[in-house]
Amino acid sequence: MAFEAETRSMLDTIILNSFELQSQSDGRSRVVLLNNALSQMKKEVQKKGDVWSHSQTFSREESVQGTEITVDEEEDTFDGTVLYFHDITPFSDIPDTSLLSEQVDFQNEESEFWMGNTVDLSTLPLPRRYKGISCSAVSHNDSLIALGTVQGDILIWDLATYPPRILRTSRGKNAVVTQLHWSLDSSQVVSLNEYGVVTIWSLGDTVSIPYDVKSFEPVELNLGFKPTSLISLLTLEPNDFIFTQGLFSDSKDLTSEVTAVAFHPAVTLLGKQAFLMVGLNNGNILRLKYNDVASVMSFPQVHPTNGTTHMIGRDIDAELFKAHHHRIVLISFVNNISPMVTVDDKGFINLWEYSSESLTGFGWFAPSIKYRLNMSEVTYRPVVGALEKVEFTDVVKGPNQKQHRLRQEMTQKQKKVQRYIKSLHLGKPWQTDEMDDKITHIFAPKNVPESGSIFHCATYHLASGLLASYVTKLYKPVEIPCSKFISCTTNFAGTKLVFMLLFPKAEPQEAHVSFVIINLEPAAAVSKNYIHVALSKDDYDKCLHGSTCSFGMSQAIDATGSEYIVAKVNSTLTALSMTTGNEVMADAEDGWVGCHLSFKKGQIPPTSKLEVVSTCKGLQVLLYARRNNSAILLHVRDENTQEQRIRTWKAFRKWVHVDHQGDERTPATIQTIRQLCWTIDGHSDVHIQCFMESLVHGMIDDAIQMVDGSFTDEQRQTFHAEKHSDSFFKENISVLRGH
């Protein structure tokens, strides 16, 4: 055994050393790459035992070009978990008789709660220079909203006032801003424009803008407030995302257009983020260290194997996350911390742990768990060429005397067949067709294999309710893929992933927009809370060929314990409960129970997008569009009585605590947020964040002085006393040092 191990080691060394015959730099690079590849292969063999395969593709730089993997081929080789939702019944198709009485009671209370909400509508003018708003992002504390314009300007609005006012702005360069993302402390914003340029902006210490903003200012002008400019911390051009140092610098397939950006949640001692996640069009993801303060991290940085440092343009440290093969559309984090969740436009979902275990021998990170959402529904169609079997028909033919005898026999058989159909307990019809004076119910069995199964078709007379015919047919399941992947996003807590998908008409369903909710904790699984919104043929065509659909999510509302999806389909706005599927806000007729909207015809542009903000002043919905010189702000105010809110909450708790026998429609946890302004007792004028930062900075300065030996203990105390003469500051610094 020892001789075999030594022989294998010698062979490995001979093979690797053979590449050193080439140029020294090129040979060293190839040796490191092969060594890493060999280490990774051994690691994979140990993980998977006897079952092992390698999915990475290699190509020679000279001639052989890698071929793009098609979706079908990728699905065949996919080694993760496929998530299905075709067997879930949408909320709208479940009758109240099939629900628990406690759930029906809560749905009614929820609708009445929203009936007690009023909506204020404001039209916010925008400068013509902006040419409309193209994208938006809400800060993590829901107090600020960043807006990107078609012109390229970026605006920061303060949502603490109503209507909001402008705080910061930056002048663009005629490039449409396509995406924005906030840092956790709301001090920085990263933007992405249509040309793939990524810019990090600071809201910190800024000066008054040197040009005339001419932006809307709905609040009084005598408040003494003047907008200031955003500060550009870093700008990365498309060619800056090319690896310039490390093993990846020799690769030709790692550069692509940026399609998604997000701050990494790792923070410094003072709560600043210094890492940026960048998703590319080819599916690769980069983790960039853009700030030197990242050396003091809440958790250590994972170093690549062999100590190799990978860098991109502008000498920025970069780490590669490689598994997707398609355009990255979302980068987020479960619980806003870890693991990282990424989604591409083909429905592949990867969860990543930033740890040494996830670092492959090739130098890039691999996902810890892989999922793929099967973005298709299933319907059934008759098998072509299969003969239907007529079990019964009430059609009687023949001479008068014979016809009378046959009719008596038919009536007896009719009663017998009706009893037989009732004994089958077929349940709810899969499809119902009404034509003239007859109605046909088609019943599907519970499990239909790919080879097909027998369906029962019973036709009744509408007037008498008697059976007209009973036919059995062979049906096969047919997959209906979504005709358009509209968008996806995570909720406020980062625990749910919501997809908005467009589906064509497929019997028995009309065309519709579906909301598929994936619970990311404790393991990714499709929620039973499946919602869809029916569409007419005209609305479906508009959604398919234009950007007329958008949605956002609110935080959980205290009284109902539920988060809400606010969706805009063409020019129709609606709000849907993620817990019960209720439509709670709509432009509906009188008598409908819920929050009523009232829009003038054409007031909502069909191509408008929306952003949902949950502030201490209530729910706010911002509607905006390109080439539009105004935005619409809906302010939803809760004007319910305390008794109504308590009654709604009790109905919710009663439903939660009842025995659901494993019903996944019940929310596992409720997370709401209340905004509070903290002050130090007796010192309301002290800004807590700035004060705490000053204390920590002071301690760091003192520690550095002590290490350098610049100050003696006595000099340091004297200097500190002079710096903070206020007894309040001296007292709190002493307390902090004591801790």
N, C-alpha and C positions, 0 to 999 in steps of 0.2 A: 504493500500500500504506500509506503514511504517512497519507494522507487518510482511508482506510477505518478505520484504527486510531483516529485522532482522532475520527472520527464515532461509532464504537462507544462510545468513552469518554464523549463528550458525552451520548449517549443514556442510558447507565447513570447518569450524574450527574443528568440531568433526572428520570428515573424515581425514583431514590432521594430526591432533594430534594422531590419532590411530596408525600411523606409528612410533611414538616415543617409542612404547613399545619394539621395537627391540633395538639393540645396539645403543648407543648414536650417534656415528659418522655415522653409516649407516642410522639410522633413520633421522638424520638431512639432509643428502644428498638427501634422498627420499622425504622429506617434501619440500625441496627447488625445486626439480625437478617437483613435482606435482603442487606446487604453481605456478611455471613458466608456466607449461602446461595449468593450469586453466586460467592464465592471457592471454596467447596467444589465447586460444579458445574464450574468451570474445572479444578480439581484432578482431579476424577474423569474429565473428558474427556481430560486429558493422560495419565492412567494407562491408560485402556481404549481409547484411539484412537477408531475408528469405531463400536465396539460399546459402548454406554453406556446405562444405565437408572438411574432414581432410585427407591429403594424407600421413602423416608421419607414418612410421611403428614402432611398438614397439615389443620387444621380451624379454622374461625372460632369464636371464643369465644361469639358471640351465639347461633347456632342449629345449625350443622352439627356433629354429634357423630361422632367417629371410630368405625368399626366394628371389632370385635375380629377379628383374623385367625384363621381356623380352621387346623387342622393341615394339611388337604389343600391349602388355598390357599397356606399358607406353604411347603409342600413343592414346589408348582409354581413358586413364585418364588424358591426357595432357590438361592443362587449359590455355595454352598460344595461340599465333598466329602462324599458319602454313604458311610458305612462299613457293610459287610455282613459277616455271619458265618454266613448260612444255608448256605453251601457248605463250611463247615468241619466235619469229622467229629469228634465229641466223643471225648475220650480213652477213655471207657469202651467205645466201639464199635470201637476199633481192636484187632484180634487181635495177639498177640505175633509171629506169623509175618510181619506187615507191618512190624514195627519192626526197627531195627538191633540186632544181637546186643549191642553195647555199651550200648544204651539199656535193653535187657531186663536186662542184668547190673546196671546202676546201679539200676533200679527194685527189683530183689531186695535189693540192698545197702541201699537207702534204707528198705525195709520192715523189714529186720532191725535197722537202726539205731534205728528208732522202737520196735521190740520191746524194746530195751534201755532205754527210758524208763519211769519210774514216775510215778504220779500221786497226789498228796496232796490230799484234799478237805477243805476247811474251810468251816464255816457261820459267817458273820459276822453277829452280831445288830445290828440297827439300832433307833434310838429310834422309838417309835410316832408321834412328832411328825412325822417325815419323810414318813409315808404312802407310803413306797417311793421308789426311785430312778428317775428318768425319763430321764436322759441321762448321758453320760460323755465324757471326753477325756483323752488321755495326753500328758504333756509331751514335748518333742522329744528329751530325753535318756532317756526312759522311766523316770525315777526318781519321778515324781509322777503322780497321777491325780486329776482333778477330777470330782466327782459332783454332779449337780443333782437335787434332790428334787421330789416332787409338791407339798410344802408351800411350796417356794421357797427352801429353804436350799441353800447351796453348801458342799461339803466338799472339802478337799484331803487326800489320803492319801499318806503316805510309803511307797514300795514298797521302800526299801532294807532294811527289816526284814520278817521273815515270822513271823506274819501282819503286814499293814501296820498303821500307827497313824495317827491323825488329827493333822494339823499346823495347819490353818487351818479356819475355818468362818465363815459369815455367816448371819444369821437372815433368812428370807424373809418375804413378806407374802401368803401363801396364793395364789401364782401359780406354776403349773408351769414349771420350767426346761426348755426344749425343746432348747437347744443350748449348747455350751461350746467355747471354742477358746483355746489357749495362745499366748503370745508365744514368740519363738525362745529367749530367755534364761530362760524358765520363771519370770519374775518377775511376770507379769501374766496374768490370765484375763479373757476377755470372755464374758458370758452373754447369752442371749436367752430371754425367757419367753413364755408363751402369749398375752400381750396385746401383744407386739411391743416390749417395753421392753428396751433394750440397756444393759448396765452393764459398765464396765471395773473390775476389781478388782486390787489390788496385794497381793503377798505380801511386800512389803518390811518396813521397820521397823514392827512392830506391837506393840500392847500386849495384855495378857491380857484375854480376853473377860469382860465384866462380868456374864455370866449363866451358868447351869449348862448345859453342853453336853449332858451325859448321853449322850454318844456311846460307841460300843463302843471299848474300849481293850484289845486282846488282849495287848499286851506288859505287862511288870511295871510296877506303879505307882510303884515306888521309884527310878525312873530320874531323878527330878527334872525331868521334862518336863511342861509344861503347854501345852495348845493355845492359840493366839492367834487373833484375829479378822482377817478380810480387811478391807482398806481400800477403800472405794468411791471411785474417782477421778473417774468421770463416769457420769451416768445420762441416757439419752436416751429420752424418751417418744415414742409414735407421731407426735404432732403436731410433734415437733422435726425430722422428716425432710422438712419442707416448705421449698422454696427461698424465702428471704426477701430475697435480694439477687442481682442479676445477671439475665441474659436469661431464665433458667428460672423466675424468680419469677412471670412472667405465665402460665405454662403450667398447665393444670389436670389433666394426665394423668401427672405425674411423681411423685405421692405414692402410696404403697401400703404394705402390711404388710411388715415385715421378715421374711425367711424364712431367711437365711443370714448368718453373720458370720465374719470372719477378720482376723487382723492382716496388714498389708502388710509384706513382708520388708525394706523400706528401714529402715536403722538409723542411729543417731547415732554420734558419735565413741566413745561409751562403750558402744555395743551396745544401746541402748534403741530400741524401736519407738514411733513416734508417729503412725502412720497406721492407720486401720481401714477394712476393706472391708465393705460392707453390701449384701447382695442383697435385692431386693424381690420382692413377689408378682407384679408386672407385668413382670418381667424386667429392670428397670433395676438398675444397680449404682453405688454411691456410694463414693468414696474420701474419707474424712474425716480432717482434721488435728485431732487432739484434744489435742495436747501442744505447747507452745511450743518445746520443745527440738528440734523437727523442723527448725528453721532450719539446723542443722548436719547435713547429710545425706551419706550415702556417694555419692549421685549427685544432680544438681540436680533441682529440681521443675520440671515442665513447666507453663509459664504459658499460659493461654488466649489466643486471638487478641484483638487490640485491648486487651490488658491488663485484660479484664473479670474481676472476681472474683465467684465464685459462693459464696453462703453459705446455710446452713440455720439452723434454730433454735439458740439459744444462741451465735450468732455464730461458728459453726464453718465453716471453709473446706471446701468440698465440690467434688469433680469428678465428672462424670457419665460412666458407661460404658454406652452404649446400643446394643443389637443384639438381645437376647433379647425374646421376646414372651410368655414363660410363666414360671412360678414358678421362681426360682433355688433349687437344692437343694445346690449345692456350689461353694465358692470355694477354690481351691488354687493352688499355684505349682510349675511344673516345676523339679525339682532344689531345691525349697524356696526358689528365688530368683526366677527369671523364665524364661519369660513366665507371666502369670496364666492359669489355665484355669478356666472356669466351665461349669456344666452346669445345664440346666433340666429339668423333669419330663417333657418330651416328647422327650428325647434329643438336643437341640441342644447342641453343644460348641463353645465359642469360646476361642481363644487370643489374649491381649492383650499388646501391648508398650507399656510406659509411655514413650512418646517423642513428640516433636513431629510425627513422621510419622503417628502414629495419631490425632492431634487433628484433627477435622474442622472445617470452616469454621463449623459450627453451634455449636461450643463444647463438644461432647462427644467422647469417645474412641470409636473404632470398632475392632473386632477385626482383627488382622492375618491370621488364618486362621479359617475357619468349617468346622465338621464337623457332620454329623448321623448318629447311630447309628440305622440301620434296625432297630428293635427287633422283628423278626419272623423267623420261620423259614419254610422252604418245604417243603411236602409235595406229593404228587401224588394226583389223584383221577380216576376214569374220566370221560370226556366224556359228558354226558347225551345220550342219543339215538344215540350212536355204536354200531354193531354190532360185537361181538367176532367174530373169525375163528378158528374151530376148525381148527387145523392137524392135530391128531391126537387120537384117543380110543381107548381099548382096549375100549370097549363094543361087543359083537357081538350082533346080533339076527338071527333067521331060523330055519328048520327045522333039525333036527339035522345033516343032511348038508351043507346050505349053510353052517350055522354053523361046522362043522369047517373048511371051505375058507376062509371069511372069517377065521377065527382064525389060520390059517397066514399069510394075507396081512397081517393086523394085526401079527403077530409080526415079520415081515420089515420092515414099515414102522416098527414101534416101534424096532428097532435102527438103522434109517436115520435117524430123527428124533433119537434120542439122540446119534448121531455128529454130526448137524447142530448140535444145541444146544451140544455140547462145542466145536465149531469156532468158535462165535460169541465165545468167551472173555468171557462176560458178567460174570465177576468175582463179587463178594459180592452176595447178594440184597438188594434194597432192602427187601423185606418177606417175612416167613415166617409162614404160618398153618398150624396143625396141627389137624386135625379127624378124629375117629374113627381110622381106620387109614391115613390119607393125610396127606401134607404138601405144601404148595404154596409154591413159591418164585417171587416176582415180581421180575424184573430190570428196572432202569431204565437207559436209555442215559446216557452221560456228560453230554450237553448236551440239555436239554429246552427248546425255545422256548416262548413264550407261546401259540402256536397249538397246541401239544401234540406228542406223539411216541408211537411205538409201543413198548409195554412187552411183555415176554415173560413168560408165566405157565406154569410147568411144575409139574405135580402128579405125585408119586411115591407108590408103595405103601411104607409103612413096613417091612413084613415082608420084602419081596423087593427093594426098592430100584428096581423097574422103573417105567418111565414110564407113568403112567395117562392123562394128557392134556397137550396143549400148545396154548395159546391165545394169540393176540396181541390186545391191546386198545389203544385210544387214550386216553392220559392227558394231563392238562394240569396245569401247576404252580399251586399255590394258596398264597397267603401266609397264615400263621397269626400274627397279631400277639400280642405278649405280653399276657396278661390282667392283669398288674400289674407296675409298675415299683416294686420293693421299696426299693432304695437303691443308692448308689454312693459310692465313696471312692477315695483315692489311697494308694499304698504309702508306706513310710517315706521312701524316697528321692525321692518325687514324680515318678517316671518312668513309673509305670503307673497307669491308671485302670481300676477294676474295677466292673462293673455286676452287680447281682443281680436277675434277671428271673424271673417266674413264667409258665409256658406251660401251656396246657390239653392234654388228650389229643388227638392227631392222628395217625392211622395213618401210619407203623408205630410211632410213639413213644408211650409213656405220658406222662401229665402229669409235669412236671419243673420243677425250679429250675435255671436256667442262670447260670453265671458267665462273663461276657464280659470279656476282658482287652484293653485298648487300650494299646499302647506309645506313649508320648508323644515319644520320641526315636528317631531324629533327626527323624522326621515321624510324625504320628499315624497308626497303622495297627492293625487288629485282629490280635491275636496268634493263632497257630495253636493255642495252649494253651487250648482250649475245653473247659470242664468242665460237666457237668450231673448233677444228683442226681434219680433217679427218685422219683415220689410215687405213693401209692395214691390212689384217688378221695376217700377220707375226708380224707387229709392235704392234698390239693389244695384241697378246699372250706374247710378251716380256714385255709390260707394265703391264700386269695382273700378271705375275709370277715373276717379278723382280722389283728392285728399279731403274727404268730407266727414270722416269719422275721427273722434278723439274722446279720451276719457281721463278722469283723474279720480283719486280716492281721498276721502276725508279720514281724519282720525276717529277713533271710537267716541261716540257721544255718550255722556254719562248716563242719561236717563234710559237709553235703549240698549246700551252695552254693545252696539254694533258699529262697524265701519260701513261707509256708503260709497258706491260707485256713482259718480256723476258723469253721464255719457251724453255726447252730442252726435247724433246721426243725421247728416245733412243739416237741416235747420231746426231739428227737433231736439229739445233738451229734456232730459229725464234723470231722476236719481233712483237708484236701486239698492236695497238693503243686501249686504253681503251675508247676513245671517238668515233672513227669511225669504229673500227674493222679492219682497214687496216693492212695487213701484210707489215711492213715497212722495215724489215731486214731479209734476208734469203740467203741461198746458192741457187740462182735461175739462170735460163738461161739468155742469152743475150737478151736484149729488155725489160726485166722486170724493172719497175720503182720502185726504192727503194734502200736501202743500201745493196750492194752485199757482201756476205761472201765467203771466199774460204778456205776450209779445205781439208787437205789430208785425204785419206781413213784411218780410224782407229785413226785419231788424237784426236778425242773426245771420251773418253771411254763411253760406253753405260750407265754405272752406275754413271757417274759423276753428281754432284750437281752444282748449280750456285748461285752466289750472285751478285746483281746489286748495283752499287754505283754511285751516281751522285755527282761528284766533280767539282770544278771550272775549272779543266782541261778537262772536258768532261765526257761522260758516260763510265764507266768501268764495264766489266763483267768478273768475276773470275769463272773459271771452275776447279773443283777439284774432286778427287775420293779416295776411300779407296784403299790401296795396290798399290798406284801410287806414284812414287817418283818425280813427277813434277806437276805443276799446269799451266793452260793456262789463260793468262790475255789478254782480248780484250779491246783496248782503242779506243773508237768511238769519232772521232774529227769532230766538225762542221766546215766545210770549205766553207760554203755557203757565198755568197756575202751579204752585208747589204741589198741590194735591194730585194734579194730573201727572206730573213727573214722577212722584212717588208711586202712583198707581201703575205707571208703565214699568218702572224698575221692579216692582213686586211681581208683575206678570212675567217679566223676563227671568227673574230668579226662580220663580215657581216652575217655569219650563225647564230651566237648567238643572234643577235639583230632582226633577221627576226621573224615574227609571226609563231611559231611552233604549235600553237593550242594544247598546253599541251604535246608536245613531250618530253618524259623524257630522250631522248638520248642527249639532250643538257646539258652540265655540268653547275651546278648552280654556282660554285665558282672555281676560279683558284688560286692555291697556289704554288708559286715557292720559291726557296731559293738561295740567293747569299752569298758566304762566303766573309767576309770583315775582315781585320785586323785593330783593333782599337788602336790608340795611343793618348797620351795627347799632345796637341800642344806644340811644342818646346822640347819635351822629348820623342823621338822615342824609347829610350832604356828602357822605363818603361813598365813592364808587367801589363796590366790593371787588370786582375783577381787577381793576387798576391797583387797588390797595394791596391785594394778595400778591400780585405780580411784583409790586415794589418791595414787599417784604422778602420774597424769594430772591429777587435780584440783589437786595442788600446783603443777604446771607451769602450768596455766591461771591460778591465782591470781597466780603470780609474773609471768606475762606481762601480766596486767591491771594489776598494780601498776607495772610498768615503763612501760607505755603512758601510764598516768595521771600518772606522775611522782611518785607518793606516796612511793616508796622510792628511795633511791640504791642503787647496787650494793652498797656496804658495808652499808647498813641491811638490804637484802634478804638478804644472806648471813648476817648476824647473826640476823635473824628466822628464817631457815630452819634454822640450826643449833640455835636454841632449840626450834624446833618438833619437830625430829627429832634428838634427842640420841643415839639409838642409832646406833652405827657401822654396823650392818648396813643400816639405812634410808639413811644418808648415802651409803654406798658404792653402793647400787643406784640411788639418785636421780642420782648423778654419772654412772653408767654409762648410764642412760636419757637424760640430757641429752646425753651424748657421741654417742649414736646419733641 
